[in-house]
Structure formats: C-alpha cells, structure tokens
C-alpha cells in the first residue's frame, strides 16, 4: 500500500449524431457506456520535506499527531506512516460506515497483510442525526446498543494497532454515543476516538466536530489548514494557523508565509518562550520591590534609610535597562516535554517567589548583624541630627550595595534558559546591561572618592568590608540561582509534571498528552487534504 492516487482511463468513438450535440447536453450515462479501457494513471503526491522532521520533533516532545483529511483512508494511512505519525509496521484497521440498499453497516477492515482476518461488517440501525434521543423509539435504541456491543468487542487493542476512521463512521459513532443509554459504551466510543490518529474522508463539519470533541475533553486545540474546507475548523480551534493567503487565512488567528507544518513548531517555541518571559517579568517585579522594601524596613529600624541617589541608581541603572532587554532572549531551539506554568498562583511560581523573598531577607538581615559586630561600626543614630533619619550611614551604604547586587543576581536566577528560552548570555543587549551594571557598581562602590557623593556610602566603611559585602552578595546570588535551578525548576517542576500526568491519566484516553494541535497540509499540493492534530501537555502550548 503506497498511497498512490489511481485513475482509470478509457475512451470510445462518438457516433455522428452525438457529434452534433453540445457536450454539455450529452447524457453522461449513455456517453460513458461501452468504453475501451486504456490503462491507469497513477499520481503520487509526496509529503513535503519538512513534514517528517516536524512530526518527529513533536513525537520527541510527547505531542501526539492526528490527521484529519478529505483524502481516501489508504492515502491518509500511507502519508501517516511516511511522516512517522504512526509506525511503519503498525497494524491498521479502517472503520467505515457503509450503506447497502436498506441496510447500514460499520465496517472494520484489517490492512495488515500478515494477519488479515477479513472485514467485519456489523449491522447497525439507521440513525437520523437531526433527531434527539426522545424522538427515537426504544426498540431502535436497543438494536443500537446490541450493535455497539458487537462493534466494541471487534475493535483491536490500541497497544498493537491503529484505527483510522472515515468521516461517516466518526459522525455515526458520535451520534450513537449520545443516543445509547449505556455509559460504558459511550466511554469506550470516546476512548477509541481520542486514541485514533487518522480521520479520513472528513467533511468540513466533521473537522469542526472533531475539534469540539477534543476541546470537550479539556484539550487546548490548535489547527493548521490551507483550504476553504478548513475555515470553520480554523475558527473553532483555540489556535488556528492558515498556510495560505486564500480563504483559510481570513478566519485564522495566525497566517504563515512558510507553507508547511513547520510553522507550528515556531508558534509552539515562541508561545512557550513568551509565557516563560511573562512569568520572569512578573517574578522580577515582585522581587525587586521586595528587595528594596526589605532594605528600607531594616534601615528604618536603625533610624536610617536609603538615600534618593541610591533609589535613583537602582531604578535608573539596573531595573529599567534590565526590564527593557530581558525580554529579548529568544526561544529555545528544542521543543521540550515540559510546559511553562499556567498561573501566577501555581505552586511552582509561589515557591519561587516566596523562596527568593525569604533568601534575600535572611541575607540582608545577616549582613546587617555582621556589620554591627565590626570594630569600625558607627551606628546611624550616633551621627544623625535629632528627629531626622540618617541618609549617609554605614548601614544604608552596605545594604544599598548588597541589595543592588541582589537585583542583578535575582534576574540572572530567573533567566535560566532551557527548556523554553535560550541561555541569557545569548541575549547580547541583556548581557551588556548585566556586565555594565556590575562593573559600574563595583567601580564606584570601591572608589571611596566617588562612593560618598554618588552612592552616599560613608568613608568610614573600610575597603576590606566593602569587598566582603560584595562577596556575600555573590554567595547569596549563587544560592538564589541554585534554588531556582534545582528546587523550583527541578523538584517543583517534577511535582507539577506528575500532577499533570495523574490528571490526564484520569481521562483514561491518551495518558501522556493533554493539548491538541491539528495541522494540515502535509503534502506540497494539498488543498483540503491532510491535517495533523497534536496533543500537548496543557498549559500551552
């Protein structure tokens, strides 16, 4: 089975009286009778070169691909095998709905050559899809339940086989699921549909219904299409990507100039990167304000405070440049199995924010206590004017330098790159900002001639303790980085992954995935044919 499209060619000579009649007025049945067979025309429409590596990338990311196409089931199965959507040696059954005279059948056709068992034709009652359950007689529902029992028993196990549905079989089973009063049958029908990867001979309304069914199971659905038949499905999907500038692009939220399904990978990478960057920005906003708040509160207890120049330096030369450049980091090249957090109040985000708040608070408090134990220490209240806060003190100078370095350390801790973003040092402008900020802070903090007028750091703070302050900031920054890397992105991310897996396994469908992405146009010249649908772990992607 190579998936070729085959056309039979034949001819006959027209009679003299037929030649005098316009071709549109000829009776087709009579004209095409008694033909002379010429041969077969065989067409092969190969998948685009980008299709197979794209599907393989999705497979590595545990993203399940589905195909919804208007093509013949055999063509769809051939393409699915060629692009690694299903394995080359998988045993495939085609489930079709057949009408023969006054009888209807669900057909299970086994395509495996070595284990062919013939086709199962299961008689099923006719169902008017426009009628509700109350409008159908109990006798017909009873016959339907008997037919469904036989059909479900005849279905192969998914661990060793694949089932490809035609659009008519898909529509019939969905209607049967709503009409049968047997919950077990309904559950089994939906389970088979969820696990199936190939849907052929699908009409536009079938494609829409497939997306709605997947969305009903809690999936986030995206679809890639390139034809007029995909307009409704593109609009129904949570994310629609049009691979053309024709009708499909009108209703799709995204349009791609790259006319192959690799555009989906770019959307997934950019989307995950954007979400991760947004959370990075929100966490940095929380932390930089808490770092300044902690320093201010501690200094208030010492009857001191950060000077205006110190606040200005942190805001103007650290926070603003970092905010402007931190979002320039590009998406990671590899598509990960993991997903970014989907809520600011997720356990991972809360542990990250509150854990870092605790670390910086403990660090500033310990540094102040160490400063008070030094022989050179002069309390702020010993040099202040009565009734005023002392803005130039050893406490404020020490905590200013320490908290400024923590602002840089925390953004580096939050800028851990993979699996969603590239490493922070690949962001050239961000890297320059970090290097310049650290260099200026160290240069002016250690230069006693300018540290007093610029940073409000008194000359009485010795150079040795200034070095120790920067060393303590470095150690704290390393602890922050390790906490974010191994506790938040390690332990907490693993717990979050296990929670998602447990939630998705409760569906008893396709346990690993949870998001669906449908993509169309695996073949270069396809118009309304093949589509793939990928399932991701939701929060997405």
C-alpha positions in Angstrom: 0.0 0.0 0.0 1.9 3.0 -1.3 -0.8 5.6 -1.1 -1.0 6.4 -4.8 -3.9 8.1 -6.4 -5.1 5.9 -9.3 -7.4 7.0 -12.2 -8.7 4.5 -14.8 -8.6 5.8 -18.4 -11.0 4.7 -21.2 -12.4 6.0 -24.5 -14.9 5.4 -27.2 -15.7 6.9 -30.6 -18.7 9.1 -30.8 -21.5 8.5 -33.3 -22.2 11.1 -36.0 -25.4 12.3 -34.3 -23.6 12.6 -31.0 -21.1 14.9 -32.5 -23.8 17.4 -33.5 -24.9 17.7 -29.8 -23.2 20.1 -27.4 -21.0 18.1 -24.9 -23.0 19.6 -22.0 -26.2 18.2 -23.4 -25.0 14.7 -23.8 -26.4 12.0 -21.4 -23.4 11.0 -19.3 -24.6 7.5 -18.6 -25.0 6.7 -22.3 -21.9 8.5 -23.3 -19.7 6.7 -20.9 -21.0 3.2 -21.8 -19.1 0.6 -23.8 -15.7 2.3 -23.2 -12.4 0.9 -24.4 -10.0 0.5 -21.4 -6.7 2.3 -21.9 -4.9 1.9 -18.6 -4.3 3.5 -15.2 -2.9 6.9 -14.4 -1.0 6.8 -11.1 -0.3 10.0 -9.2 2.0 10.3 -6.2 1.7 13.4 -4.0 4.7 13.1 -1.6 4.8 14.8 1.7 6.8 18.0 2.0 10.4 17.5 3.2 9.7 19.5 6.4 6.7 17.2 7.4 8.6 14.2 8.7 11.2 16.1 10.9 8.4 18.3 12.2 6.3 15.3 13.3 9.4 13.6 14.8 10.1 16.7 16.8 6.5 16.7 18.0 6.9 13.0 18.9 10.0 13.7 21.0 8.1 16.4 22.8 5.3 13.8 23.5 3.0 15.7 21.3 0.6 13.3 19.6 -0.2 14.0 16.0 -3.5 13.4 14.4 -4.6 13.6 10.7 -7.9 14.9 9.6 -8.2 14.8 5.8 -10.7 14.6 3.0 -8.5 12.0 1.2 -9.1 8.3 0.9 -8.2 6.4 4.1 -5.5 4.4 2.3 -3.8 7.6 1.2 -4.0 9.0 4.7 -2.5 5.9 6.2 0.3 5.9 3.7 1.2 9.5 4.5 0.9 9.0 8.2 3.4 6.2 8.0 5.8 8.2 5.8 5.9 11.1 8.2 6.3 9.0 11.3 2.8 9.8 12.6 2.3 6.0 13.1 4.9 3.3 12.9 5.8 1.7 9.7 4.8 -1.8 10.9 1.7 -0.9 12.7 -1.4 -2.9 12.1 -4.1 -0.5 10.9 -7.9 -1.0 10.8 -10.2 1.2 8.8 -13.6 1.9 10.4 -16.1 2.9 7.8 -19.9 3.4 7.6 -21.5 1.6 4.7 -25.0 1.8 3.2 -26.1 -1.2 1.2 -29.7 -1.0 -0.1 -31.8 -0.8 3.1 -29.1 -1.9 5.5 -26.3 0.0 7.3 -23.0 -1.4 8.4 -20.0 -0.4 10.4 -17.0 -2.0 8.6 -13.7 -2.9 10.3 -11.2 -3.5 7.6 -7.8 -5.0 8.6 -5.0 -3.8 6.4 -2.2 -5.9 7.9 -1.0 -8.3 5.2 0.4 -11.0 7.5 -2.6 -11.1 9.8 -5.5 -10.4 7.5 -8.7 -11.8 9.0 -11.2 -10.3 6.5 -13.5 -7.5 7.1 -16.1 -7.3 9.9 -19.5 -6.0 8.7 -21.5 -5.1 11.8 -25.2 -4.3 11.0 -26.3 -1.1 12.7 -29.7 0.7 12.7 -30.3 3.8 10.7 -30.0 7.0 12.8 -31.4 10.3 11.8 -28.7 12.7 13.1 -31.2 15.5 13.4 -33.3 13.7 16.0 -32.9 13.7 19.7 -32.9 10.7 22.0 -36.5 11.2 23.0 -37.6 11.1 19.3 -36.1 7.7 18.7 -38.0 4.5 19.6 -36.7 2.4 22.5 -36.6 -0.6 20.1 -34.2 1.2 17.8 -32.0 2.2 20.8 -31.9 -1.4 22.0 -30.8 -2.5 18.5 -28.2 0.3 18.6 -26.8 -1.0 21.9 -26.6 -4.5 20.6 -24.7 -3.3 17.5 -22.4 -1.2 19.6 -21.6 -4.2 21.9 -20.6 -6.2 18.9 -18.6 -3.3 17.4 -16.7 -2.6 20.6 -15.8 -6.3 21.0 -14.5 -6.4 17.5 -12.2 -3.4 18.0 -8.5 -4.2 18.2 -6.3 -3.3 21.1 -4.6 0.0 20.7 -1.3 -1.2 22.1 -0.6 -3.1 18.8 -2.9 -1.5 16.2 -4.2 1.8 14.9 -7.8 2.6 13.9 -8.5 5.0 11.1 -12.0 6.5 11.0 -13.8 7.8 8.0 -15.9 10.9 8.4 -19.2 9.0 8.1 -18.2 6.4 10.7 -17.0 9.2 13.0 -20.3 11.1 12.7 -22.3 7.9 13.3 -20.4 6.9 16.4 -20.7 10.3 17.9 -24.5 10.2 17.3 -24.6 6.7 18.8 -22.7 7.8 21.8 -25.3 10.5 22.6 -28.2 8.1 22.0 -27.1 5.0 23.8 -28.1 4.8 27.4 -25.1 2.7 28.3 -22.4 4.8 29.9 -19.8 2.2 29.4 -20.4 2.2 25.6 -20.3 6.0 25.5 -17.0 5.9 27.4 -15.5 3.3 25.1 -16.5 5.1 21.9 -14.9 8.3 23.1 -11.8 6.5 24.2 -11.4 5.0 20.7 -11.9 8.4 19.1 -9.4 10.1 21.4 -6.8 7.5 20.7 -7.2 7.4 16.9 -4.7 9.4 14.9 -6.2 9.2 11.4 -9.5 10.6 10.3 -10.2 10.4 6.5 -13.0 11.4 4.2 -13.7 14.2 6.7 -16.2 16.9 5.6 -15.8 20.5 7.0 -18.5 19.8 9.7 -16.7 16.6 10.7 -13.5 18.6 11.2 -15.3 21.1 13.4 -16.9 18.3 15.4 -13.6 16.6 15.9 -12.1 19.8 17.4 -15.1 20.3 19.6 -14.9 16.7 20.9 -11.2 17.2 21.8 -12.0 20.5 23.4 -14.7 18.9 25.4 -12.2 16.6 27.0 -10.2 19.6 28.3 -7.8 19.8 25.4 -6.5 23.1 24.0 -6.8 22.7 20.3 -4.8 24.3 17.5 -5.2 23.6 13.9 -3.2 24.2 10.8 -5.1 24.3 7.5 -4.8 25.7 4.0 -8.1 25.3 2.2 -11.6 26.6 2.2 -12.9 23.4 3.8 -10.8 24.3 6.9 -12.3 27.8 7.5 -14.8 26.6 10.1 -12.3 24.3 11.9 -9.7 27.1 12.0 -12.2 29.4 13.6 -13.3 26.7 16.1 -9.9 25.8 17.2 -8.2 27.6 20.1 -5.3 28.4 17.8 -5.8 28.4 14.1 -2.9 28.7 11.7 -3.5 29.2 8.0 -0.9 28.1 5.5 -2.3 30.2 2.6 -3.3 33.7 1.8 -6.7 32.5 0.4 -10.0 31.8 2.3 -8.4 30.0 5.2 -6.3 33.0 6.2 -9.4 35.1 6.7 -10.7 33.2 9.7 -7.4 32.0 11.2 -5.8 34.0 14.0 -2.3 33.1 12.6 -1.2 33.1 9.0 2.1 31.7 7.9 4.2 32.6 4.8 6.1 29.3 5.3 3.6 26.9 3.6 4.4 23.8 5.6 3.6 22.5 9.1 7.0 23.5 10.5 5.3 26.9 11.2 3.6 25.1 14.1 6.9 24.5 15.8 7.7 28.2 15.6 4.4 29.0 17.2 5.0 26.5 20.0 8.5 27.7 20.7 7.6 31.4 20.6 4.4 30.8 22.6 6.3 28.9 25.4 9.1 31.5 25.3 6.6 34.4 25.6 4.8 32.7 28.5 8.0 32.0 30.3 9.2 35.5 29.7 6.0 37.0 31.1 6.4 34.9 34.3 10.0 36.0 34.5 9.0 39.7 34.3 6.2 39.3 36.9 8.6 37.5 39.4 11.3 40.1 38.9 8.8 42.8 39.5 7.8 41.1 42.8 11.4 40.5 43.9 12.9 43.9 43.1 10.2 45.7 45.1 10.6 43.2 47.9 14.4 43.6 48.0 14.0 47.4 48.2 11.2 47.0 50.7 13.3 44.7 52.9 16.3 47.1 52.9 14.1 50.1 53.7 12.3 48.3 56.6 15.6 47.1 58.1 17.1 50.6 57.8 14.0 52.2 59.4 14.7 50.1 62.5 18.2 51.5 62.5 16.8 55.1 62.1 18.3 55.2 58.7 17.1 54.9 55.1 18.3 54.6 51.5 19.2 58.0 50.0 17.4 59.4 47.0 20.5 58.8 44.9 20.6 55.2 45.9 17.0 54.6 44.9 17.6 56.5 41.7 20.7 54.4 40.8 18.9 51.1 41.3 15.9 52.2 39.3 17.7 54.0 36.5 20.8 52.0 36.0 19.7 48.5 37.0 15.9 47.9 36.9 14.9 49.9 33.8 17.7 48.6 31.5 17.1 45.0 32.7 13.4 45.3 32.0 14.0 46.7 28.6 16.4 44.0 27.5 15.4 40.8 29.4 12.6 40.0 27.0 14.9 39.9 24.0 16.0 36.4 24.8 14.8 34.1 22.0 13.0 30.7 22.3 14.9 27.5 22.8 15.6 25.5 19.7 14.5 22.2 21.1 10.8 21.6 21.9 10.5 20.3 25.5 8.2 17.8 27.0 7.6 20.2 29.9 5.2 23.2 29.8 5.6 26.6 31.4 3.5 27.4 34.4 0.0 28.3 33.5 -0.8 30.5 36.5 0.9 33.1 38.7 -0.6 31.3 41.6 0.7 27.9 40.6 2.7 26.0 43.3 5.9 26.4 41.2 5.6 30.2 40.9 4.6 30.7 44.6 7.6 28.6 45.8 9.9 30.5 43.5 8.7 34.0 44.6 8.3 33.3 48.4 11.5 31.3 48.5 13.6 34.1 46.9 11.9 36.6 49.2 13.0 34.6 52.2 16.6 34.2 50.9 17.1 37.9 50.2 15.6 38.8 53.6 17.8 36.4 55.5 20.8 37.6 53.6 20.2 41.3 54.3 19.5 40.7 57.9 22.6 38.6 58.5 24.8 41.1 56.7 23.5 43.9 59.0 24.1 41.8 62.1 27.7 41.1 60.9 28.2 44.8 60.2 27.2 45.6 63.8 29.9 43.2 65.1 32.7 45.1 63.4 35.1 47.3 65.4 34.7 50.2 62.9 30.9 50.2 63.1 29.3 53.5 63.9 25.5 53.4 64.4 23.4 55.7 62.3 21.7 57.1 65.3 25.1 58.2 66.7 25.7 60.7 63.9 22.2 61.8 62.9 20.5 65.1 63.7 17.8 64.9 66.3 14.5 63.9 64.8 15.9 63.1 61.3 16.8 59.9 59.5 20.5 59.5 58.7 20.7 59.0 54.9 24.6 58.7 54.9 25.4 55.8 57.2 27.3 52.5 57.2 24.1 50.5 57.4 22.5 52.2 54.4 25.7 52.1 52.3 26.2 48.4 53.0 22.6 47.4 52.3 22.5 49.5 49.2 25.5 47.8 47.6 24.3 44.4 48.8 20.7 44.8 47.6 21.9 46.3 44.2 23.9 43.2 43.6 20.9 41.0 44.6 18.8 42.8 42.0 21.3 41.6 39.3 21.5 38.1 40.9 17.8 37.6 41.0 17.2 38.4 37.4 20.0 36.0 36.4 18.4 33.4 38.6 15.0 34.0 36.9 16.7 33.9 33.4 17.5 30.2 33.4 17.2 29.4 29.7 16.2 25.9 28.6 13.7 24.3 28.2 11.7 27.3 27.0 14.2 30.1 26.3 17.8 30.3 25.2 20.5 30.9 27.7 20.6 34.5 28.9 24.1 35.2 27.6 22.7 34.7 24.0 20.8 37.9 24.6 23.6 40.3 23.7 21.9 43.5 24.9 20.9 41.9 28.2 24.4 40.6 28.7 25.9 44.0 28.1 23.5 45.6 30.6 24.4 43.0 33.2 28.1 43.4 32.7 28.0 47.2 32.7 25.7 47.3 35.8 28.1 45.1 37.8 31.2 47.0 36.6 29.8 50.4 37.5 28.5 49.2 40.9 31.9 47.7 41.8 33.9 50.6 40.5 32.0 53.3 42.2 31.5 51.3 45.4 35.2 50.6 45.9 36.3 54.1 44.8 36.0 56.0 48.0 36.4 59.3 46.3 33.1 59.0 44.5 31.2 56.4 46.6 30.1 59.2 49.1 28.7 61.7 46.6 27.4 59.1 44.2 26.2 56.3 46.4 26.0 58.0 49.8 28.5 55.4 51.2 30.5 56.9 54.1 34.3 56.9 54.0 34.3 55.2 57.4 33.3 51.9 55.7 36.7 50.2 55.1 37.6 48.7 51.8 38.0 45.2 53.3 34.4 45.1 54.5 33.3 46.5 51.1 34.9 43.5 49.5 33.3 41.2 52.0 29.9 42.8 51.2 30.3 42.0 47.5 31.5 38.5 48.3 28.4 37.9 50.5 26.2 39.2 47.7 27.9 36.8 45.3 27.3 33.9 47.6 23.7 34.9 48.1 23.3 35.2 44.3 24.7 31.7 43.8 22.3 30.3 46.4 19.4 32.1 44.7 20.4 30.6 41.4 20.8 27.1 42.8 17.4 27.4 44.5 15.7 28.4 41.2 17.6 25.8 39.2 17.2 22.7 41.3 14.3 23.4 43.7 11.9 25.4 41.5 12.9 24.2 38.0 13.9 20.7 39.3 11.8 19.4 42.2 8.8 21.6 41.8 8.7 21.2 38.1 8.8 17.4 38.5 6.0 17.5 41.0 4.0 19.7 38.6 4.7 17.2 35.8 3.5 14.3 38.0 0.3 16.2 38.9 -0.5 16.8 35.3 0.2 13.2 34.3 -2.1 12.0 37.0 -4.8 14.4 36.0 -4.6 13.3 32.3 -4.4 9.6 33.2 -7.8 10.1 34.9 -9.2 10.6 31.4 -8.1 7.1 30.5 -7.5 8.2 27.0 -4.1 9.2 25.6 -2.4 9.5 29.0 0.7 11.5 28.3 -0.7 14.4 26.3 -3.3 17.0 27.0 -3.4 19.6 24.4 -4.3 19.1 20.8 -2.9 20.8 17.8 -4.3 20.0 14.4 -2.2 20.7 11.4 -3.0 20.4 7.8 -1.1 20.2 4.5 1.4 17.5 4.9 1.8 17.4 1.1 3.1 20.1 -1.2 0.0 20.5 -3.4 -2.6 19.5 -0.8 -5.6 21.8 -0.7 -8.1 20.3 1.7 -6.5 17.1 2.5 -4.3 16.2 5.3 -4.2 17.6 8.7 -2.4 16.6 11.8 -3.5 17.2 15.3 -1.0 17.3 18.1 -1.7 17.0 21.7 0.5 18.8 24.2 0.6 18.8 27.9 -1.8 21.8 28.7 -0.9 24.8 29.8 0.3 25.8 26.5 1.2 25.3 24.2 
